[in-house]
Amino acid sequence: MNTVDLYIVTAGDGSRMMSDEPKALARIADEPCLTATLHQIAGKFRRVFIVTGVSKRDQWAMYFQELKAVYPELARPVVNLPIKSGLGDGHATLQGIIAAEAREGSSIALEIVVAWGDVFFPNGAIIDELLSNPRKGSGLLPAVNESYPYVSLRVNEEMQCLSAEFSKAGEQDLVGFHDQSVFRFNRQRLRASLCDLHNALWKNGRYITPGGELSLLYTFHQLYNAGDPAYVYETKYPTLSFNTRKEVAAIEQVMRTGLEAGFRGDLEGAKPATDG
């Protein structure tokens, strides 16, 4: 029996794609990206919580209705958790965990995997790898070592994650470990870290952070400073995420040509997974 829960965080409104629909509903090869994700990895988990934004409630209701009608077995473990969005992926993850705990009670899994809704999984191998590796510390963070990463995970010699460095904030590393938009955690430890960050950074109705958002990646340095770090490992199975229709087209090209083994650097317009 599966003993791990999956949280797919997709509470945004699609504004970065200049679209009226959430990015997870962008169609890739004639199906929403989220449906492709569920096909690849949903069966590996006890429950699949999808954290959605209430501002897109009607679109999400239509999606889940169609999913249940077309793929009833795929929809069976899926639970929609609508939240008020717009305060960052860390805030959305925290609200999703709180909502899931209230719904599931004592049956909720202690081990969880968190993934962004705009990440494309060419197959389920990264999840098999993530779940088969013994968890060290508070979490496991699959990453790819690359040049000029959008986000760089700083590590020590033991591969403990010291922090996440953001190129958009001027924290550019020439070479570094780039997260793959999927993470494994002890649920209680992640919840506590996000609560600590929320309490420290929430001031007069807003987060005192760049962009006014709480990033889940802030937990990496918080957990390290608290003496319970997450560990980074180099994955063999990278993912792709997207922010534009051009990047969606590049992912579709990957699927058509079957270049899964080397798609990350070979297709112009496609880009490695980012922090949401």
C-alpha positions in Angstrom: 0.0 0.0 0.0 1.3 3.5 -0.9 2.2 5.5 2.2 3.2 8.8 0.6 0.9 11.7 -0.4 1.5 13.9 -3.4 0.8 17.7 -3.3 0.5 19.3 -6.7 0.6 23.1 -6.1 -1.1 25.0 -8.9 -2.8 27.9 -7.3 -1.6 30.6 -9.7 -3.8 32.3 -12.3 -1.7 31.8 -15.4 -0.7 35.5 -15.7 2.9 34.7 -16.5 1.7 32.9 -19.6 -0.6 35.8 -20.4 -3.4 33.3 -20.2 -6.8 33.2 -18.5 -6.3 29.7 -17.3 -3.9 28.2 -14.7 -0.6 27.0 -16.2 -1.3 23.4 -15.2 -4.2 23.4 -17.6 -2.1 24.4 -20.6 -2.6 21.7 -23.2 0.4 19.5 -24.1 -0.2 17.1 -26.9 -4.0 17.6 -26.7 -4.3 17.1 -22.9 -3.8 19.4 -19.9 -0.3 19.2 -18.4 -1.9 18.2 -15.1 -3.5 15.2 -16.7 -0.2 14.1 -18.2 1.3 14.4 -14.7 -1.4 12.3 -13.2 -1.0 9.6 -15.9 2.8 9.5 -15.1 2.9 9.6 -11.3 -0.5 9.6 -9.5 -0.6 5.8 -9.1 2.6 5.9 -6.9 0.8 7.8 -4.1 -1.8 7.1 -1.4 -3.6 10.4 -2.1 -3.1 13.2 -4.6 -3.9 16.7 -3.3 -4.2 19.4 -5.9 -3.9 22.8 -4.4 -5.8 25.2 -6.7 -6.8 28.9 -6.6 -10.3 30.0 -5.8 -10.1 32.7 -8.4 -10.3 30.0 -11.0 -12.9 27.9 -9.2 -15.1 27.5 -12.3 -12.3 26.3 -14.5 -11.1 23.9 -12.0 -14.6 22.5 -11.4 -14.9 21.9 -15.2 -11.5 20.2 -15.2 -12.2 17.8 -12.4 -15.6 17.0 -13.8 -14.0 16.1 -17.1 -11.2 14.1 -15.4 -13.7 12.0 -13.5 -15.8 11.3 -16.6 -12.9 10.5 -19.0 -10.4 8.9 -16.5 -12.4 7.7 -13.5 -9.5 5.5 -12.1 -7.1 8.3 -12.5 -9.4 10.7 -10.6 -10.1 8.3 -7.7 -7.2 9.3 -5.4 -7.4 13.0 -6.4 -8.6 15.7 -3.9 -9.0 19.3 -4.9 -8.0 21.8 -2.2 -9.0 25.3 -3.3 -7.2 28.2 -1.5 -6.9 32.0 -1.9 -3.8 32.3 -4.0 -1.3 35.1 -4.9 1.1 34.9 -2.0 3.7 32.5 -3.4 4.2 28.8 -3.7 5.3 28.4 -0.1 2.1 30.0 1.2 0.1 27.8 -1.2 1.9 24.7 0.0 1.3 25.6 3.6 -2.4 26.3 3.1 -2.7 23.0 1.1 -1.1 21.0 4.0 -3.3 22.6 6.5 -6.4 21.9 4.4 -5.3 18.3 3.8 -4.7 17.7 7.5 -8.2 19.0 8.3 -9.8 16.7 5.7 -7.8 13.5 6.3 -7.3 13.6 10.1 -5.0 10.8 11.4 -5.0 8.9 8.1 -2.8 11.6 6.4 0.7 10.5 5.3 3.7 11.7 7.1 5.9 11.4 4.0 4.9 13.8 1.2 6.1 14.9 -2.2 5.5 18.4 -3.4 5.5 19.2 -7.1 4.6 22.4 -9.1 1.6 22.2 -11.4 3.6 23.6 -14.4 6.3 20.9 -14.3 6.2 18.3 -17.1 7.3 14.7 -16.3 8.4 12.9 -19.5 8.0 9.7 -17.4 7.7 8.7 -13.8 11.3 7.7 -13.2 12.3 10.8 -11.1 9.4 9.9 -8.7 10.5 6.2 -8.5 14.1 7.5 -7.8 12.9 10.0 -5.2 10.8 7.5 -3.3 13.4 4.7 -3.4 16.1 6.9 -1.9 16.2 6.8 1.9 15.2 10.2 3.2 17.9 12.0 5.1 17.1 14.9 7.5 13.9 16.8 6.7 13.8 16.2 3.0 15.3 15.1 -0.4 15.8 17.5 -3.3 16.5 16.0 -6.7 18.6 18.4 -8.8 20.7 18.7 -12.0 24.1 20.2 -12.1 24.2 22.9 -14.8 25.6 26.2 -15.9 23.9 29.5 -14.9 21.0 27.8 -13.1 17.8 29.9 -12.6 17.8 28.6 -9.0 21.0 27.2 -7.5 20.9 24.9 -4.5 24.1 25.6 -2.4 25.4 22.5 -0.6 28.2 21.5 1.7 30.4 18.4 1.3 27.7 16.2 2.8 25.2 17.5 0.2 23.1 19.2 2.9 21.2 22.1 1.3 22.5 25.4 2.8 20.2 27.7 0.7 18.5 28.3 -2.6 20.1 31.2 -4.6 17.8 33.0 -7.0 19.3 34.4 -10.2 16.4 36.9 -10.6 17.5 38.4 -7.2 21.1 38.7 -8.5 22.3 35.5 -6.7 23.8 34.0 -9.9 26.1 31.0 -9.7 28.2 30.0 -12.7 27.5 26.3 -12.0 25.2 24.8 -9.5 22.5 22.3 -8.6 19.1 23.3 -10.1 16.0 21.9 -8.4 13.5 20.0 -10.6 10.3 21.5 -9.1 9.6 18.3 -7.2 10.6 17.7 -3.5 10.2 15.1 -0.8 9.7 16.1 2.8 8.6 15.0 6.2 5.2 16.7 6.3 5.3 17.9 9.9 8.8 19.3 9.5 8.0 21.2 6.3 4.8 22.6 7.9 6.7 23.8 10.9 9.3 25.5 8.7 6.7 27.2 6.6 4.9 28.3 9.7 8.1 29.7 11.2 8.8 31.6 7.9 5.3 32.9 7.7 5.4 34.2 11.3 8.8 35.9 10.7 8.0 37.4 7.3 4.3 38.3 7.5 3.8 42.0 8.4 0.7 44.1 8.3 -1.0 41.9 5.8 1.9 41.2 3.4 5.1 39.3 3.2 8.2 41.5 3.5 10.0 39.6 0.7 10.8 40.4 -2.9 7.5 40.3 -4.7 5.6 40.0 -1.4 5.5 36.2 -1.7 6.6 33.3 0.4 8.7 30.8 -1.5 8.9 27.1 -0.4 12.6 27.3 -1.3 13.1 29.6 1.7 12.6 26.6 3.8 16.0 25.2 2.6 18.1 27.7 4.6 15.6 27.8 7.5 15.9 24.0 7.9 19.7 24.1 7.6 19.9 26.9 10.2 17.6 24.9 12.5 19.9 21.8 12.4 17.6 19.6 10.3 18.7 20.2 6.7 17.2 18.7 3.5 19.7 16.8 1.3 20.4 17.4 -2.4 21.1 14.5 -4.8 21.8 14.6 -8.5 19.0 13.0 -10.5 19.2 11.1 -13.7 15.7 12.1 -14.7 15.3 15.9 -15.2 11.9 17.6 -15.7 10.8 20.6 -17.7 8.6 23.5 -16.6 7.1 26.3 -18.7 6.1 29.9 -18.5 5.3 30.7 -22.1 3.5 29.0 -25.1 6.9 28.7 -26.8 8.2 26.5 -24.0 5.0 24.4 -24.2 5.7 23.9 -27.9 9.2 22.8 -27.1 7.9 20.2 -24.7 5.6 18.9 -27.3 8.5 18.6 -29.7 10.3 16.5 -27.0 7.3 14.2 -27.0 7.1 13.9 -30.8 10.8 13.2 -31.3 11.3 11.0 -28.3 14.5 12.8 -27.1 13.8 12.2 -23.4 17.4 11.2 -22.6 18.9 14.5 -23.8 16.0 16.9 -24.2 17.1 19.5 -21.7 19.9 21.1 -23.7 18.9 20.2 -27.2 15.6 22.1 -27.8 15.6 25.8 -28.1 12.8 27.3 -26.0 12.5 24.5 -23.5 14.0 25.2 -20.1 14.8 23.4 -16.9 12.3 23.4 -14.1 12.1 26.5 -12.1 10.7 27.5 -8.7 7.2 27.8 -9.9 
